[in-house]
């Protein structure tokens, strides 16, 4: 047994409350180690020294590094103590506690070093945000979605559908979004994420000039209010893009600093090296290396309060349902703690979605910062498996499992999964326009655990590489749509809705080069089979065939997928 490979800590991703009377305990061991059985020696915390019970820890899965042992336990007492009993293949027994690995363990002195759930406090339980449950998001880059032409916008500089540039203003607006709600509802969409709508001169609006004004390109306050009301009438929700990390160099506070230097009362709102702003030397911190996007100093209490008031304004005045938080991992944890606390007082279930591209455990572990992140880790693994052909089914399975165990159980149900966005190539471009592979990616999106997000136009085959080409105008002429893509994605959205996919457990396996992703509860199993091997695979599905591509009788062809549903007999 490799003792150094054992992974467990109390009050962490390995030990946490799932509800007020249930905990999940996880132990990671070296893959294919000589462990034959893992058991929990456990009891209520204050009864541990008197007597213990032994519970089997099943091995539920593995990746290329670890075996994963997981057990969920209902508790009568909210305080729980435990150590692990490890039986090797030669019947030798070891115990694993906070003191490490030992051949014996003194139960009577366990209070010194047993692992523990010290107390299940309801506030500490990470919950599945009820507003996110069974949502199917649609991301809209507002300028490129639809222009309802109710107002003349003198800044429009192309005809709709022309090739876009970084300076293109196409004319999409909030009234256009509202006018196309019937289209979105027909797809099965019930949640929107809009890229920024605050006053800005750019087409993307990530350079805020005034947080309290709606961009004239997109409309006005009445247009936003009307859109939100119509969404709510249709049981849809809306997230606005909260760009709070940086502002435009035309933002009032930065303009004041440029004019007055260190005597400006807003000097401390930014990170400036020197007595005054020198734009030629860029002696101030910015987003990336963009001199027109100075970073706000959100370590400063005055700046914190200003941004929180901005966010509260849109929640209270327009009743929005949450924010997607731009560049959220470059902003202090202490600010997000304060931000969440203040907004949750106004709207209990408000959605706070961070733009974190990497492991966001520190933002999601306590439940006191974000509900969710944009799950680009999922995007990356699907790219490697489906588009770039860097991973086979086994590696892809292993990577998905590893990512699932980054976070506590309920966090995975909140994560926003995506394939395309305004920040990356469209997935069809990544697939080199291979429609079969593209549809496999979307089958994965709509069967995987979490909240799926569709980037505007992906459902009709809109393509395009990196910015600005991933931000092309939506094509409203249905004769130019890819009908196969459109019909398949609509079917996948319908499946996600009908099966309430994000209420189901998940299991991921690989068998003979076929990826098998199961979503299940006590009543049913929905199974996705994917064949990206170079051989035809025979599949004997249980239950009914729900959706398929490149499946012929019992043969799952290369670049094919199959989704089945089996109803269990109770």
N, C-alpha and C positions, 0 to 999 in steps of 0.2 A: 504493500500500500504506500502510495506517495503522500506522506503527511503534509508536505508543503503545498500540495494541490487542493487541500480541503478549503472550501470557501463557505464561511458563515459568520454573521455578526448579528447580535440582537439589535432591534430597532433600526432596520435597514431594509434594503431590497430583498434580504434573505429571511426577514421575520417582521411581519406587520399584520395589523388588523384589517380584515376585509369588511367587516360590519361590527356592530356593537357586541356581538357574541361569537364571532368567528375570526380565527387567525389563520394565516398561511405561513408555513415554515418551509424553507428551501435549503437544501444542502447540495453543494457542487463538489464532485470528486473527479479525479483524473479519468478521462474516458477509457473504458475497458480495463480499469484497475482490477485487482484481485479481490474485490469486495463482493461477497455473495448476498449480503442482507444489511439494510440500514433500518434501525429502529429508534424511536423516540422514547427515552425513559423520562417520564413527565408526571406532573400533577399540579394542583393549585400551588401558587408560590409559597404560601404559608403552611402548606401541608406536605411539602416535598420531602422534608427530613423524616416524616413519620411513615410514609408509604408512597410508592410510585406505581404507575401502570406503564405498560410497554405497548407502543403503537407502531405498526409497520409503516415505513416510509417507502412508497412505491417509486421506482425509477420511471419517470414519465417520458423522458426523451434524452437525446444527446446531440451535441454538435461535434466539431472536429477536435475539441479540446476537453470538454467536460461531459460527465453524466449528470443529469439533473434529477434529484429526488425531491418530491413535493408532496406535502400533505396539508389539507385544510381541516381544521379542528374546531368543533363547536364547544364553547366553554360555558360552564355554569358560573364560574368565578372569573372576573375580568383580569385577574392576575395569574400568570402562567409561568412555570419554570420547567426547564428541560435540558437534557444532555443527549448526545447521540451515542448509540451503541452500534459499533461497526463489526460485523462478523465477516471474516475473510474466508476464502475458499478452502483453506486448511483448518477451518473452525476456530482459529485463533480470534479472540475478542479484544477490541480496543474501545475506549470511551473518548469522546471528543467534547470538551467543555471550553469555557473561556481561558482556562489554563493551558489548553492545547490537548495533545493526544496522550493518553495514559493506558496502561494495561488493566488498572483497577480504578474504581471510583468510589469514594466514601459518600454515600447518600446523606448521612447524618451531618456532614459538613458542607453540603451542597450550596448553602446560602452564600458561601464565599465566591463561587465561580460558576454556578450554573448559568446557562443562557436564560433570558427571561423576556416575557412581555410584562413590563412593570405594572401597567394598568391601561385598559382600553378607555381612553378619553374620546368621546364622540367627535370633538373638534379636531383630533389628530387623524381621523380616518379619511383617507383619500376616497372620494366618492366619484362615481360615474355621473358627470353633470347631466341632469335629466333633460336639459334643453338640447344637448348633443345627441342623445339617444335616438337612433333611427333617423338621423339626418343624412341627406345627400346634398353636398355643397356644390356650388357652381361659382367659380371665380370669374369676375368680370373686370377687364381693363376698360374703364368706362369710355374713354375716347374712341374705342374701336368696336363697341358692341352695336349700338343703334342710335341713329339721329332721327328723332321724331319730327324734325323740321318745324316745330311749333314756334321757334324763335330763330332769328337770324344771328349767327355767330360770325362776326367779321374776321375772326382769327383763323377760320378754316382755310387751309392752303392746299388741299388736294381734293380730287373727286373720290367719293366713297369706292373703295376697292383698289385704288391705285397703290403702287408699291410705296411702303412707308419708309421714312428716314427718322433719325433721332429728333428732328424738329417738326415732324408732321403733326398737324392738328386736323383730325378727321371729322370731328363734330359729334361723336357719341355723347349722350347726356343722361341725366337721371329720368327725365320723362321718357326717354327711349327705353330704359330698363323697365319702367312701369308698363309701357305699352307692350312689351314682349313677355310679360308674366305668364300669359296663357301658353305661350310656347314653352317656357320653363316648366310650368306645371304639367304640360303634356309629356315632357321628358321624364317626370318623376322627381324633379328637383324640389326641395323644400327648405333650402338654406342658401343665402348669398354671402359672398365675401367680395366687397368692392375694393379695388385699389384706391388710393387716396382721393378725397374729394375737396380738401381744403384749398383755399386760395393759393394759386401758384401760376407761374407763367409757362411752365413746361407742359408737355402732354401727359406725363406720368404722375405729376403732382407730389413727388417725393421730396420736393424742395419748398416747404411750407413758408408762405409769406404771412398769412394770417389764419390762425386756427379757428377763429370765430366767424369766418366768412366761408360760404360755399363758393367754389370756383365758378366764376361767371361762365366759363366754358360748359359747365355741367348743369347750371340752373341756379336755384336760390333755395332759401329755407323752406318755402312752401312746397317746392318740388321734392325735397328730402322728406318732409313730413308726410306728404301724400303717398310717396313710395312706401314708407315704413308702415303706414296704416293699411295700405292695400296688401302688403306682404302678410301682416298679422291677420287680416281678414281671411287669408288663404292658408293659415297655419304655417307660414314661412317665417324664418328668422333672417336677420341681417347683421353682419359684422362689418364695421368700418376699419380701414387701415389707419392705425395710430402710429404716425411717424414722429416719435418723441425723442429719438436719439440725436437728431440734427434738424436744422432749419435752413431756409434760404439765406443767402447773404443780404437779401432785401428785407429780412425779418426785422421788426422795429427795434428790438433790443440790440441786434448786431449792428444795425445802421448807427445807433446811438454810440456804440463803442468805437466804431470806425471814425466817427466825428470827434468824440471827446477823449478817447483813449482811457487811461486808468482812472480818470475822474468821473467817468460815466457810472451811473448807479447800476448799470447792467454788466460792468466789467467782469464780475464774479460769476456771471451766467455762462461763461465760456472758458476754455482752456487756452490762455494767451501767454506767450513767452515774450515779455517785454512791456514797455510802457503803452504801446499802442499797436493796433493791427497793421501789419504790413502784408498786403495780399500778394505782392511780388515775391516775398520770401516765404509766404505761407507759414507765419510764426504762430499758428493756432491749430488746434486739433480739429480734424474734419472727419466726415464719413469717408472711408477709404482714403483716396488721395484727391478728393474733389474740393478745390478751394471755395467753390460756391455753396458748400454744404458744411458750415461750421457746427461742431458738436456742442450740444447743450451740456452744461455741468450739472448733471442730476445727482451729484453728491451734495449740492447746495440746497438747503431747506426751502429757500424762496423759489427756486426753479421747480423743485418738487411740487410745491403747493400750486404753482401756476399751471403745470401740466395736469395735475389732478383735477383742478377746476375746469380745465378744458374738457377732460374726459367726462366729468360729471355733467357738464353742460349738454353734451350730446345724448347722454342717458336720460336726463330729466326732461329736456325740452323735446327730444325727438323719439324717445323710447326705443333707442336701438338696443340690440341684444348682446353686443359685445364688441371687442376690438381684436384685430390681428395686429400684433405689436412688432413693428419693424426693428430689425437689428437688436432684438431684445437681450441677447447675451452680452452686449457691450455696456449694458446699463446696470447700476449697482443692485444687488439683491435687496438691500435695505429699502430702496425706492419701490421695488415691485411689491414688497411686503406691505408697505404703506398704501400703495396704489390699490392693491386688491382689497385691503381692509376698508378703505373709503368707498370704493365702488360697490362692494358687496353689501354695504349698509343701505344703499339705494335700491339695488336690484340683486336679490339673493342668488339667482342662478345666472348672472351675467357671465358670458364666456370670455375668458382671457386666453388668447392663443398666441404663443410666442413664436417669432421667427428664429428658431434655433436649428442650425443645420447639423449639429453634432450631438453627442450624448448629453442630454439635458437633465440628467438625474438630479443635480443640485437645485434645479428650478421646479422640479416636479415631485420631489421626494416627500415634502411635508404637506403639500396641498395648500400652502400659504402664499404661493406666487402665481403660477399659471395653472389653468385647467388642462392645457394641451400645448403641443407644438406642431409646426409643420414637419411631418415625419419624412424628411429627406433621406434618412437612413433606409427606409423602405424603397424610395425612388432609386437610390443607388444600387440596391441589390437586384431590383427588377431590371434596371439597365444592364447590369453585368450578365444576368441570366438570359434575358429575352433579346435585348438589342445588340449588345457588344459581343455576346457569346464567349464571355470570359469565364463563366461559371456553368457547371453542369447542374443537374437536378439535386445531387447530393450536397454540393457546396452551397447552392442556393438555400436548400432546407436548413443546413447548419447555420448559415448567416441569419436567416429569419428567426430561428430559435434563440440564437445569441442575442439578437436585438430585443426579442420579447422579454428576456430576463434582465435587460437593462433596468427595467422599471417594475414597480409594484403592480400587482395584477390589474387593479381598476384603471390605472393610468393608460394601459394599452387600449382600453375601450374609448378613451377620449382623444387619442392621437388623430391628427388630420393627415390622411394618406393621400398622396398626389403623384401624378406622373409628369405633368407639364405645369409650367407656371410662367409668369412674366420674367422670371430670373434665369430660366434654363431653356435649352432648345425644346421645341415641341417633340413629344415622344415619337410621332410619326417620322420626323426628321431623323431622330436617333435610330429608328428601325430601318432607315434607308427605304422608306415607303413600302416595306413588307407588311401588307395588311394582316396576314395571318398572325404574325408575331405581335403586331399592334393590338389585335383583339385578345390574344393571350394575356398581354399586360393588363388590359382592362378587365378581363375575367379575374385576374389576381386582385386587382384593386377592389372590385365589388364583392369578393368573397373573403377578403382578409379582415382580420380584427381591427376595429377602429372606424373612423368616420371618413368616407371617401369624398374626394373633391375633384370635380371635373373642370378643367380650364376651358373657358369659352371657345367654341369652335372645334375642339378635339372630337366632338360627337359627329361632326360632318366631314372630318378628314382635312381640316385646315392644317397646313404644315408651316414650317419656317424654322430657321436656325436661331442663333443667339440674337439678342436685342440689337436692332429693332424688329427683326423679321419674325420673332415669336409674338409680335404685337400687331399683327395684320388686322385689317377690317374683317368683321364677320361677313360671311357670304350669305345673303338672304334669298338668293335665287336657288330654289330647291333642285333645279335641274343640274346644278353644279356640285351638289352634295355627293359624297360617296355613300350610296344607299346601303351597302353592306355594313359599313362602319356604323352608320346611323341606326339601322335596325338592330344591330347586335348590342350596341351600347344602351339603347332604349330597353331592350330585353333584360340586360344586366341590372339596370336601374330598377326595373319592375321586380326582378328576383330579390334584390336587396330589400325592397319595400315589403313585398309579400311575406318573405321569410323572417322579417325583423332580424336581419343578419347580425346586427351588433348586440343582440342579446344572447348569442350562442357562444359556447366554448369553442376552442380551436385545438386542432391537432395537425401536425405537419410531418409527413413521412416521405421517404423516397424508396421506390421499389423498381429495380431493373431499369433504371434510367427514367422512370416516370415520376413526376412530382404529384403527390396526393395531398390535397389540403381539405381537411374535414371541419365543418362547423356543425355543432350538435348540441342537443339538450336531451332530456329523458324521453322526448316524444319523436325526435326526427334526427336525421343526419343529411346534411347537404354536402356533397363531395365534388371537388374540382380535380380533374385529372389533366395534366399537361405533359405533352410529349414533344420535347425538343431534341430527342436523340435522333440518330439517322436511320432508325429502324422502325418498322410498323410494330405497334404494340397491341396485343389482344387484351381487351378490357371486358370483363363480365360484370357489368354494373348491377348493383342491387337497387331495386326500386325503379322509379320512372326517370327517363331522360328528360331533363329540363331544357338544356341548351347545348349545342355542339357546333364545332367547326372542324372540318377535315376529319370527320368520324364517319366510317362506313361499316354498317352492321356492327361487328364486334372489333373492328380494326380502328385504332386511333393512329392516324397517319402522322408523319413528320410535320411539325408546326401546327399540331391540332390540339384542341381542348374539348373536354366533355364535362358537363355538370349534371349530376344526378341528385335525386331526392328519395330517401328511404324513410317511410313512416314506421316507427317502432310499434310493436305489439305490446301493450301494457298488460 
